[in-house]
Every structure is written in structure tokens, then in C-alpha cells.
């Protein structure tokens, strides 16, 4: 796979993280992560949304590189 493909995948995950921050919490990874134990639910959503923004920025970097 090329860097552009990884860029599009990163952007897709970033968008999912921003729109639905709890989708992976209850859906795919059922085990409780450290971030879920340490943060309150509101802090956890904010953390995941920030990760989504970073994923989009990294994806754009990969695409434009």
C-alpha cells in the first residue's frame, strides 16, 4: 500500500473518531482501556476527538507528501 492509501485510511478513522467517539469503546474493543479508566466519559470523548483531529492531519500529510 502506498502512503496515499494510508492517508485516506487515517482520514476515515479521524472522521469516525470525531463523529462517533464511543463507537470503538463499546463495539470493537470490549476490554477497558487505560484511558477509559482514567478519564471521565466527557474527558474520554474529548480525548478521542482530539485523536481524530490528529489522525486527519496525519492523513493529509501522507496524501500531500
N, C-alpha and C positions, 0 to 999 in steps of 0.2 A: 504494500500500500504506500501511496505517496503522502507527502506532508499535507497536500491539499485535502486528501481524504480524511486524514486525522483532524484537520482543521474543521471540516464540516461536522464530524462526529462530536468534537469538543463544543461547537456552537449549539448543536442539537441538545446535548446534555445540559449546557448552560441555560438554554431556554426552558428546558424541563425543570431544572432546579429553581429558576425564578418563578415560573408559573405555579408549579405544584411542589413545594419544598418537602412535603411529607410523603411523597409517592414512594420513595425508596425506604423510608423508615418502616412502613407497615407492609410494603409489597415484596420487595426482592430480598432485602437483608433483614431477616427477622430477629437476629441476635442484637442485643442492645449494644450500641457503640459507646465509646467513652464520651463522645460529645453529647449524646443523649442523656447520659448520667450526670454530667457536669452542668449543662445548661438547662435553663427553664425552657418550656415549649416555645415561648416567644423568642428567646435568645437563640434557640436551635434553628427556628425558621429564618431569622436574620443571618445567622452564620451560613446556612445553606444558600440563601440568596446571594450573599457576597461571593461564595464559591462559584455560583452560576455566572456572576459578572466576570470573575477572573477566567473562567472557562471560555466565555465568549471572547474576551480579549486575547487569550492564548490561541484560540481557534482562528481569529482574524490574523494574528501574527503568522500562523502557519500557512494560511491561504495567500497572504500578500508577500511572503518570503520568496 
